[in-house]
Amino acid sequence: CPMRSKLGILSMVLGVCLMLGAAFLHYANQREDHIAQEAVTDVLPQLVQQIQTQTATEATVSQEETIPELELQIPVELLTDEDKKMTEAEINGYLYIGYLSVPDLGLELPILSSWSYPKLNISPCRYTGSIRGEDLVLMAHNYNSHFGKLSQLDLGDTILFTDMDGNVVRYEVVGEDVLAPTDVVEMTSGDFDLTLFTCTYGGGSRVTVYCDRV
């Protein structure tokens, strides 16, 4: 039947188009992941060097003037907004607040001070909060070189954050969830010291990991 023959050909053409589209998306995602990895590789050594320089400088200051470490001991309810601010460093025209280490995933990632969609292509970003405020929320794309393996973390896993003053804060994973993109309140209002989130591969949900300071 001519009609069935035409439908068969159309189905084959559509199938080939879908396969080509899927292949193109996979290639595009792999390319973006590679670019993101290159950005991390470029920025991280510069960030570590700046932290080491800053730490060496602070070592020459008297104990009474070494404020950052002392502020971490003050109860959060007594801190002012100024106390909660994190030191920033400019690298390649962008401001960073430190770097995140996730030993169980083999990751060390520079963290940008604020977020935007172009910035997310470069590095994970601070969504809101701070270390001293005990409410730091970090976001990243689901590239394998960023937060793509976030769902593989287990309860009790260790996460470290090194800020630009050389303070190293240790966290422990205490909860995980998958939230809708509209669940902004749930993402930011929980009583957790550190929250990490990224998109699922379909983009319809947010993989979320909650951590508390050890």
C-alpha positions in Angstrom: 0.0 0.0 0.0 1.6 3.4 -1.0 0.2 5.1 2.1 1.9 2.6 4.4 5.1 2.9 2.5 5.1 6.7 2.9 4.4 6.4 6.6 7.2 3.9 6.9 9.7 6.2 5.2 8.5 9.1 7.3 9.0 7.1 10.5 12.5 6.2 9.4 13.4 9.8 8.7 12.0 11.0 12.0 14.0 8.2 13.8 17.2 9.3 12.1 16.5 12.9 13.0 15.9 12.0 16.6 19.2 10.0 16.8 21.1 12.8 15.2 19.6 15.3 17.6 20.5 13.1 20.6 24.0 12.7 19.3 24.4 16.5 18.9 23.1 17.1 22.4 25.5 14.6 23.8 28.4 16.2 21.9 27.3 19.7 23.1 27.1 18.5 26.7 30.5 16.8 26.5 32.0 20.0 25.0 30.5 22.2 27.8 31.8 19.8 30.4 35.3 19.9 28.9 35.3 23.7 28.9 34.1 23.8 32.5 36.9 21.4 33.5 39.5 23.6 31.7 38.1 26.7 33.6 38.5 24.9 37.0 42.0 23.7 36.0 43.0 27.3 35.2 41.5 29.0 38.2 42.1 26.6 41.1 46.0 26.9 41.3 45.7 30.7 41.2 43.1 30.6 44.0 45.3 28.3 46.1 48.3 30.6 45.6 46.3 33.7 46.7 45.1 31.9 49.8 48.7 30.8 50.7 49.9 34.4 50.1 47.1 35.8 52.3 47.7 33.3 55.0 51.5 34.1 55.0 50.6 37.8 55.3 48.2 37.2 58.2 50.9 35.1 60.0 52.9 38.3 60.5 49.9 40.1 62.2 49.5 39.9 66.0 47.1 37.4 67.5 44.8 40.3 68.6 44.4 41.4 64.9 43.8 38.0 63.4 40.0 38.4 63.2 38.8 35.8 60.7 39.5 32.7 62.9 38.2 34.4 66.0 34.9 35.3 64.3 34.2 31.7 63.6 33.9 31.2 67.4 31.2 33.8 67.9 27.6 32.5 68.0 25.9 33.2 64.7 23.0 35.1 66.4 25.6 37.7 67.6 27.2 38.4 64.3 26.4 41.5 62.2 25.9 41.4 58.4 29.4 42.9 58.2 30.8 40.0 60.3 29.2 37.5 57.9 30.8 38.9 54.8 33.4 36.6 53.1 36.7 37.7 51.8 36.8 37.8 48.0 39.6 37.6 45.5 39.6 38.6 41.8 40.9 36.1 39.3 40.4 36.6 35.5 37.9 39.3 36.2 35.7 37.3 38.5 35.3 37.3 42.3 35.9 34.1 44.3 35.3 33.3 48.0 37.4 30.1 48.2 37.2 26.5 47.1 35.2 23.4 47.9 36.8 20.0 48.4 34.8 16.8 48.1 37.2 13.9 48.7 34.7 11.1 48.1 34.1 12.5 44.6 37.6 13.5 43.9 36.6 17.2 43.4 38.3 20.5 44.2 36.3 23.4 42.9 36.7 27.2 43.0 33.6 29.0 44.2 32.4 32.3 42.6 31.1 34.9 45.0 27.8 35.4 43.2 25.8 33.5 40.6 24.6 34.2 37.0 24.0 31.8 34.1 27.3 32.8 32.4 29.2 32.3 35.6 27.8 28.8 36.1 29.5 27.8 32.9 32.8 28.7 34.5 32.5 27.5 38.1 30.1 26.6 40.9 28.7 29.7 42.5 27.4 31.0 45.8 23.6 31.2 45.7 23.3 32.8 49.1 24.6 32.8 52.7 28.1 32.6 54.2 30.3 30.4 56.3 30.0 32.6 59.4 26.3 32.9 58.9 26.1 29.1 58.9 23.8 29.2 55.9 26.0 28.9 52.8 24.2 27.6 49.7 26.2 26.7 46.6 24.9 25.8 43.2 26.5 24.4 40.0 25.7 22.8 36.6 25.5 19.0 36.5 28.7 18.8 34.6 30.8 15.8 35.8 33.6 18.4 36.6 31.2 20.4 38.7 28.2 18.9 40.7 27.2 16.2 38.2 28.0 13.4 40.8 26.4 15.1 43.7 23.8 12.3 44.0 26.6 9.8 44.7 27.4 11.3 48.1 26.3 9.3 51.1 25.3 10.4 54.6 28.4 11.0 56.7 30.7 11.9 53.8 33.1 14.8 54.4 33.1 18.1 52.5 35.6 20.8 53.1 35.5 24.6 52.3 38.6 26.7 52.3 37.9 30.4 52.3 40.2 33.2 51.1 41.5 33.8 54.7 42.8 30.3 54.8 40.1 29.0 57.2 39.2 25.3 56.5 35.7 24.4 57.6 34.8 20.7 57.7 31.2 19.6 56.9 29.4 16.3 57.0 26.5 15.2 54.7 23.4 14.9 56.9 20.6 14.8 54.3 19.7 14.6 50.6 16.6 15.5 48.6 15.2 16.1 45.1 13.3 19.4 44.9 11.3 21.2 42.3 12.9 24.3 40.7 10.2 26.4 42.5 11.1 25.1 46.0 13.3 28.1 46.7 12.2 28.4 50.3 12.9 24.8 51.0 16.3 25.2 49.5 17.4 28.2 51.5 15.4 28.2 54.8 16.5 24.8 56.3 18.7 24.7 59.4 21.8 23.5 57.6 25.3 25.0 57.6 25.9 24.1 54.0 23.6 23.2 51.1 24.7 22.1 47.6 22.4 21.8 44.7 22.4 21.1 40.9 19.9 20.2 38.2 19.0 16.7 37.3 19.9 15.7 33.8 16.4 16.4 32.5 16.5 19.8 34.2 13.1 19.3 35.9 14.4 18.9 39.4 17.2 19.9 41.7 19.5 17.3 43.4 20.1 18.8 46.9 22.6 17.8 49.6 22.5 19.2 53.1 25.6 19.4 55.4 26.4 20.5 58.9 29.7 21.7 60.3 31.7 19.1 62.2 
